[in-house]
Amino acid sequence: MSRPAFTICICPDSRLLRRRLDALLALRTPGQDGGWQRTVFWGDEGLGPSFWQDLTLRTLFALPKALVLRKAEALPADVLEKQLSPALLACLGPENRATNALTWPIICLENEFERDRPKIPAHIQRLPFYRKAEELGFIDVTPPLSGKRISDYIKSEAARLGIKLENREIFVLGESLPPDASLISSEMEKLALSRDAGGKPQREALALAGDGQSPNNFEMLRLLQRQGKSPEIWKRILRDRVTGKNQVFAFLALLLREARILRQCLKEPETLRDFDLRQKKQTAKKLGEERIASLWDIALRAEKGIKSGERDVDQAMDMLAADLFALFGEDGKNLNPPQI
């Protein structure tokens, strides 16, 4: 099947994006044995010479290569306008037909969606390569999980893993799990470990997943950042997962630990050793030092409210969820650092 000279993939969910990339590369094969050789670059790390060489040069024994540029929205505006846009438009020209036959640039924009539509920055929408992609139908959009798409994703993961679920169980899982494909897949893989010969998971495993057993603390922060306009679901999740004073104080201690790590990402990144350090660096850079410092105020306000008797545990968790949403929502515009 013929393919575009370049493709813009829009999706805010990293797992859904990877799955869509797999499908695109499988659908449009290069016509040679072995398929596409995928090379991934990251916009938030800058583009070195190897990216531009792969995009513009053809070697004698070149193999079909898919150049995947993740988080392209993080590139500086001048790089997008003066380097990337002209290079992508050049892929349309007949003089680059031989090179482009073996090179497929895939530009990934991972901005959040608003009202189920991608929220693409205005400066990117004005770029010539983006306008040309709109004109030629080179834009591929994968929306994030929400509503019925959550249930559909659970069904697809159940089928992939050989799990037999009833509609009622799918509904409970869809209501309980956060709308993040990686976390849902992780919970489904846990269910798969408990399934019997007929594919039915154990009741205990279903109960744990259906009760929304919490992801690790950083995953919570990441999801809170992505879901800044829907605080009610996170109020419920925090209240369900963190019950009793001891658990609340343990959760607050974990929150402060993550705040220290995020601060280190800005100040002393070379001292950190963490498997998801890359993602934490991205979060730290987006929040900035002032907003990271506000995490201490937020945690201390929740602790003081419980210890002083001003609030019970449920009220403290509701306040904590509201403060965290204020911190992550709309680039912190709603944040009013608590006074304690």
C-alpha positions as CSV (number, residue, x, y, z in Angstrom):
1,M,0.0,0.0,0.0
2,S,1.3,3.5,-0.9
3,R,2.1,5.8,2.0
4,P,2.3,9.6,2.6
5,A,5.6,11.4,2.0
6,F,5.5,12.1,5.8
7,T,2.9,11.5,8.5
8,I,1.9,13.5,11.5
9,C,0.6,11.2,14.3
10,I,-1.4,13.0,17.0
11,C,-2.0,11.1,20.3
12,P,-1.4,12.1,24.0
13,D,-1.2,8.5,25.3
14,S,2.2,6.9,24.8
15,R,1.0,3.3,24.7
16,L,-1.8,4.1,22.3
17,L,0.7,6.0,20.1
18,R,3.1,3.1,20.0
19,R,0.3,0.7,19.1
20,R,-0.8,3.0,16.3
21,L,2.7,3.3,15.0
22,D,3.0,-0.5,14.9
23,A,-0.2,-0.6,12.9
24,L,0.8,2.0,10.4
25,L,4.2,0.4,9.8
26,A,2.7,-3.0,9.3
27,L,0.0,-1.6,7.0
28,R,2.3,0.2,4.7
29,T,5.2,-2.2,4.1
30,P,8.3,-0.9,2.3
31,G,8.2,-3.8,-0.2
32,Q,11.4,-5.3,1.1
33,D,12.1,-8.2,3.4
34,G,12.5,-7.2,7.1
35,G,10.0,-4.2,7.0
36,W,10.8,-0.8,8.4
37,Q,13.8,-0.2,10.6
38,R,12.4,2.1,13.2
39,T,14.6,4.9,14.6
40,V,13.2,7.1,17.4
41,F,14.2,10.7,18.1
42,W,12.9,12.9,20.9
43,G,11.9,16.5,20.4
44,D,12.6,17.4,24.0
45,E,16.2,16.3,23.6
46,G,16.9,18.2,20.5
47,L,17.8,16.9,17.0
48,G,21.4,16.0,16.3
49,P,23.1,15.5,13.0
50,S,22.0,11.8,12.7
51,F,18.3,12.9,12.4
52,W,19.0,15.3,9.5
53,Q,21.3,12.8,7.8
54,D,18.7,10.1,7.9
55,L,16.0,12.5,6.7
56,T,17.9,14.0,3.7
57,L,20.7,11.6,2.6
58,R,20.5,8.2,0.9
59,T,23.4,5.8,1.2
60,L,24.4,3.1,-1.2
61,F,23.1,0.2,0.9
62,A,20.3,2.0,2.6
63,L,17.5,0.0,4.3
64,P,13.9,1.2,4.6
65,K,13.8,3.4,7.7
66,A,11.0,4.9,9.7
67,L,12.2,8.1,11.4
68,V,9.9,8.5,14.4
69,L,10.1,11.9,16.0
70,R,8.4,11.7,19.5
71,K,7.2,14.9,21.3
72,A,7.8,17.1,18.3
73,E,5.8,19.8,20.0
74,A,8.7,20.3,22.4
75,L,11.1,21.4,19.7
76,P,12.0,25.1,19.7
77,A,9.8,27.2,17.4
78,D,12.8,28.2,15.2
79,V,13.8,24.6,14.6
80,L,10.3,23.7,13.7
81,E,9.9,26.6,11.3
82,K,13.4,26.9,9.7
83,Q,14.6,23.3,9.7
84,L,12.0,20.7,10.2
85,S,9.2,22.2,8.1
86,P,11.4,22.8,4.9
87,A,12.9,19.4,5.2
88,L,9.5,17.7,5.4
89,L,8.1,19.7,2.5
90,A,11.2,18.7,0.5
91,C,10.1,15.1,0.8
92,L,7.2,16.0,-1.5
93,G,9.6,17.0,-4.4
94,P,10.4,14.7,-7.3
95,E,14.1,15.3,-6.8
96,N,13.8,13.4,-3.4
97,R,11.7,10.6,-4.6
98,A,14.5,8.0,-4.3
99,T,15.5,9.0,-0.8
100,N,11.9,9.3,0.3
101,A,11.1,5.8,-1.0
102,L,13.3,4.4,1.8
103,T,12.7,7.0,4.5
104,W,9.3,7.6,6.2
105,P,9.3,10.6,8.6
106,I,6.6,10.2,11.3
107,I,6.2,13.3,13.4
108,C,4.4,12.7,16.7
109,L,2.5,15.5,18.4
110,E,1.6,14.4,21.9
111,N,-0.4,17.4,23.1
112,E,-3.5,16.8,25.4
113,F,-7.0,16.8,23.9
114,E,-9.7,19.2,24.8
115,R,-13.4,18.3,24.2
116,D,-12.2,15.2,22.4
117,R,-10.1,17.2,19.9
118,P,-6.3,17.6,19.8
119,K,-5.1,20.9,21.3
120,I,-2.3,21.7,18.8
121,P,-0.4,24.9,19.6
122,A,-1.1,27.8,17.2
123,H,2.5,28.2,16.1
124,I,2.5,24.6,14.9
125,Q,-0.8,24.9,13.1
126,R,0.6,27.8,11.1
127,L,3.7,25.9,9.9
128,P,3.7,25.1,6.2
129,F,4.3,21.4,6.7
130,Y,1.3,21.1,9.1
131,R,-0.9,23.0,6.7
132,K,0.3,20.8,3.8
133,A,-0.3,17.7,5.9
134,E,-3.9,18.8,6.5
135,E,-4.4,19.5,2.8
136,L,-3.1,16.1,1.7
137,G,-4.6,14.0,4.5
138,F,-1.2,13.1,6.1
139,I,-2.5,13.6,9.7
140,D,-3.4,10.5,11.7
141,V,-5.3,11.2,15.0
142,T,-5.7,8.7,17.9
143,P,-7.8,10.1,20.7
144,P,-7.0,9.3,24.4
145,L,-9.1,6.8,26.3
146,S,-12.4,8.1,27.6
147,G,-16.0,6.9,27.9
148,K,-16.7,3.9,25.6
149,R,-13.1,3.8,24.4
150,I,-12.0,2.7,27.8
151,S,-14.3,-0.4,27.7
152,D,-13.2,-1.1,24.1
153,Y,-9.6,-1.0,25.2
154,I,-10.2,-3.3,28.1
155,K,-11.9,-5.7,25.7
156,S,-9.0,-5.6,23.2
157,E,-6.5,-6.2,26.0
158,A,-8.6,-9.1,27.3
159,A,-8.6,-10.6,23.9
160,R,-4.9,-10.1,23.5
161,L,-4.2,-11.8,26.9
162,G,-6.8,-14.5,26.6
163,I,-8.9,-13.2,29.5
164,K,-12.6,-14.0,29.6
165,L,-14.6,-11.1,31.1
166,E,-18.3,-10.6,31.5
167,N,-19.9,-7.3,30.5
168,R,-20.5,-6.4,34.2
169,E,-16.8,-7.0,34.9
170,I,-15.7,-4.8,32.0
171,F,-18.0,-2.1,33.2
172,V,-16.6,-2.2,36.7
173,L,-13.0,-2.1,35.4
174,G,-13.8,0.8,33.1
175,E,-15.3,2.8,35.9
176,S,-12.5,2.1,38.4
177,L,-9.3,2.3,36.3
178,P,-7.7,5.6,35.3
179,P,-8.0,6.5,31.6
180,D,-4.4,5.6,30.8
181,A,-3.6,2.7,28.4
182,S,-0.3,1.8,30.1
183,L,-2.0,1.4,33.5
184,I,-5.0,-0.5,32.2
185,S,-2.7,-2.8,30.3
186,S,-0.6,-3.3,33.5
187,E,-3.8,-4.3,35.5
188,M,-4.9,-6.6,32.7
189,E,-1.6,-8.4,32.7
190,K,-2.0,-9.0,36.4
191,L,-5.4,-10.4,35.7
192,A,-3.9,-12.7,33.1
193,L,-1.6,-14.2,35.6
194,S,-4.5,-15.4,37.7
195,R,-6.7,-16.8,34.9
196,D,-7.8,-20.4,35.0
197,A,-7.7,-22.9,32.1
198,G,-10.9,-21.3,30.6
199,G,-9.4,-17.8,30.8
200,K,-11.5,-16.6,33.8
201,P,-9.4,-14.5,36.3
202,Q,-9.7,-15.2,40.0
203,R,-12.3,-13.2,41.9
204,E,-9.7,-11.8,44.2
205,A,-7.6,-10.5,41.3
206,L,-10.7,-8.9,39.8
207,A,-11.7,-7.3,43.1
208,L,-8.2,-5.8,43.4
209,A,-8.3,-4.4,39.9
210,G,-11.9,-3.3,40.2
211,D,-11.2,-1.5,43.4
212,G,-8.6,0.5,41.5
213,Q,-5.5,-0.6,43.4
214,S,-3.3,2.4,43.1
215,P,-0.5,2.9,40.6
216,N,2.8,4.1,42.0
217,N,2.9,7.6,43.3
218,F,4.7,9.1,40.2
219,E,2.1,7.5,37.9
220,M,-0.6,9.2,40.0
221,L,1.2,12.5,39.6
222,R,1.5,11.9,35.8
223,L,-2.2,11.1,35.5
224,L,-3.2,14.0,37.7
225,Q,-1.3,16.2,35.3
226,R,-3.0,14.7,32.3
227,Q,-6.5,14.8,33.8
228,G,-6.4,18.3,35.3
229,K,-10.0,19.2,34.3
230,S,-11.7,16.1,35.9
231,P,-11.0,16.3,39.6
232,E,-14.0,14.3,40.8
233,I,-12.7,10.9,39.6
234,W,-9.4,11.5,41.4
235,K,-11.1,12.6,44.6
236,R,-12.9,9.2,44.5
237,I,-9.7,7.3,43.7
238,L,-7.7,8.9,46.5
239,R,-10.5,8.3,49.0
240,D,-10.8,4.7,47.9
241,R,-7.1,3.9,47.9
242,V,-5.9,5.9,50.9
243,T,-8.0,5.2,54.0
244,G,-7.1,5.8,57.6
245,K,-4.7,8.2,59.1
246,N,-1.7,5.9,58.8
247,Q,-2.2,5.3,55.1
248,V,-2.8,9.0,54.5
249,F,0.5,10.0,56.2
250,A,2.3,7.3,54.3
251,F,0.9,8.6,51.0
252,L,1.9,12.1,52.0
253,A,5.4,10.9,52.7
254,L,5.6,9.3,49.2
255,L,4.3,12.5,47.7
256,L,7.1,14.5,49.4
257,R,9.6,11.9,48.2
258,E,8.5,12.4,44.7
259,A,8.7,16.2,45.1
260,R,12.3,15.8,46.2
261,I,13.1,13.7,43.1
262,L,11.4,16.2,40.8
263,R,13.5,19.0,42.4
264,Q,16.6,16.9,41.9
265,C,15.7,16.5,38.3
266,L,16.1,20.2,37.9
267,K,19.1,20.8,40.2
268,E,21.2,17.6,40.2
269,P,19.9,15.2,37.6
270,E,23.2,13.3,37.4
271,T,22.7,12.1,41.0
272,L,19.5,10.2,40.2
273,R,19.1,6.6,39.3
274,D,15.5,5.8,38.5
275,F,13.9,3.6,35.9
276,D,11.4,6.3,34.9
277,L,13.8,9.2,35.2
278,R,13.2,10.4,31.7
279,Q,9.5,10.9,32.4
280,K,10.2,12.6,35.8
281,K,12.6,15.0,34.1
282,Q,9.8,16.0,31.7
283,T,7.4,16.5,34.5
284,A,9.9,18.5,36.5
285,K,10.7,20.7,33.5
286,K,7.1,21.4,32.9
287,L,6.3,22.2,36.5
288,G,9.3,24.3,37.3
289,E,10.9,24.9,40.7
290,E,8.2,27.1,42.2
291,R,5.3,24.7,41.5
292,I,7.4,21.7,42.7
293,A,8.0,23.6,45.9
294,S,4.2,23.9,46.3
295,L,4.0,20.2,46.7
296,W,5.4,20.6,50.2
297,D,2.8,23.2,51.1
298,I,0.0,20.9,49.7
299,A,1.2,17.9,51.7
300,L,1.7,19.9,54.9
301,R,-1.7,21.5,54.6
302,A,-3.4,18.0,54.4
303,E,-1.3,16.7,57.3
304,K,-2.1,19.8,59.5
305,G,-5.8,19.5,58.7
306,I,-5.9,15.9,60.0
307,K,-3.7,16.3,63.0
308,S,-5.4,19.5,64.2
309,G,-8.9,18.0,63.8
310,E,-9.9,20.7,61.3
311,R,-10.7,18.0,58.7
312,D,-11.4,14.3,58.8
313,V,-9.5,11.9,56.4
314,D,-12.1,12.1,53.6
315,Q,-12.1,15.9,53.7
316,A,-8.3,16.0,53.7
317,M,-8.1,13.8,50.7
318,D,-10.7,15.9,48.8
319,M,-8.7,19.0,49.6
320,L,-5.5,17.2,48.5
321,A,-7.0,16.2,45.2
322,A,-8.3,19.8,44.6
323,D,-4.8,21.2,45.4
324,L,-3.1,18.8,43.1
325,F,-5.4,19.6,40.3
326,A,-4.9,23.3,40.8
327,L,-1.1,22.6,40.7
328,F,-1.2,20.7,37.4
329,G,-4.2,22.3,35.7
330,E,-3.8,25.0,33.0
331,D,0.0,25.4,33.7
332,G,-0.6,26.2,37.3
333,K,-2.8,29.2,36.7
334,N,-5.3,28.0,39.2
335,L,-2.6,27.4,41.9
336,N,-3.0,29.4,45.0
337,P,-0.2,28.1,47.3
338,P,-1.8,27.2,50.6
339,Q,-0.8,29.1,53.7
340,I,-0.1,27.0,56.8
